[in-house]
Structures are given as structure tokens and as C-alpha cells.
Amino acid sequence: MRLSARVDYALRAMAELAAADEGPVKSEFIAASQGIPPRFLERILGELRRSGMVASQRGADGGYWLARPAHAISLADVIRAIEGPLAEIHGTRPEGTNYRGAATAYQEVWIALRASERRILETVSLADIATGSLPAEIDALTGDPEAWLPH
């Protein structure tokens, strides 16, 4: 899986918002705490606002906050808000691919890959990230990530 800088920064910004106490968080704070270029972050926060994930307020007491509870926003939600579907092949969903001959089985592989990504990314919420308390199935994978691989 390859994550763009935009997605990485969006996920990191959303973690900061999820970890924040009540009230708006200034984009300057998020940029400084996560090492994100401020102008790039402003564009990303604008995309997240337009997608309904964050709310904002201008002014001296302004900033950004999550538009929904952190436990109700998955990592998959954030990724989709920034870049669209989790798995595409040349702009097409895996079910819409059409391989021939020896490559026919690729469609099934891409569908399975998307299902595995979704299982993980939809299971982990921003609350999980902010508290550092990941779901048990994620802990199991990170404890021995190669346990399921054939030897």
C-alpha cells in the first residue's frame, strides 16, 4: 500500500484533532506538532472540511475540530475523503477490471487486497490512534506480521 503525502498529513492532522481537548485547534499548532508544511496543511484541512470530517471557525478563537466523534471516523474514511476509493486499477474498481489469459486471476487478487485493506483501515478509528489503544486484531498482526505467511 502506498500513501501519498496528502493522506499521511491528513491522517496525522486528524490524530491531533482526535487527541485535542474541547475547543478548536489552530492549524499552526497541528503543523508544528506534526512537522507539516502550514500551507499544505491548510489545503488538506479545507478538503476535510468540505468532506464533512472537520468543522472550522475563523478568528482569534478559531481553529479546527472533528465534525464527528473520533470513534466514528475510521482511517478508511479519512483516506477516502482525501484520495477516493481505497483500491483502484487505472481508475477502475477491482470488480470492473478485465484481464485475459494468464492474467485473469489478477482481478480476484485485487478484490482480496482491497478487502484486506478495508478490514484493517475500517476497523481502526481516530480514537484508537489518539489513545494508542489499537484493536486486538491489529495488535495481533503487528506482534508477528509474518506469522500468516507461508514458509
Secondary structure as GFF3:
##gff-version 3
##sequence-region A 1 151
A	DSSP	alpha_helix	5	19	.	.	.	ID=ss1
A	DSSP	alpha_helix	27	34	.	.	.	ID=ss2
A	DSSP	alpha_helix	38	50	.	.	.	ID=ss3
A	DSSP	beta_strand	54	57	.	.	.	ID=ss4
A	DSSP	beta_strand	63	66	.	.	.	ID=ss5
A	DSSP	three_ten_helix	70	72	.	.	.	ID=ss6
A	DSSP	alpha_helix	75	83	.	.	.	ID=ss7
A	DSSP	three_ten_helix	94	96	.	.	.	ID=ss8
A	DSSP	three_ten_helix	101	103	.	.	.	ID=ss9
A	DSSP	alpha_helix	106	121	.	.	.	ID=ss10
A	DSSP	alpha_helix	126	131	.	.	.	ID=ss11
A	DSSP	alpha_helix	136	143	.	.	.	ID=ss12
###
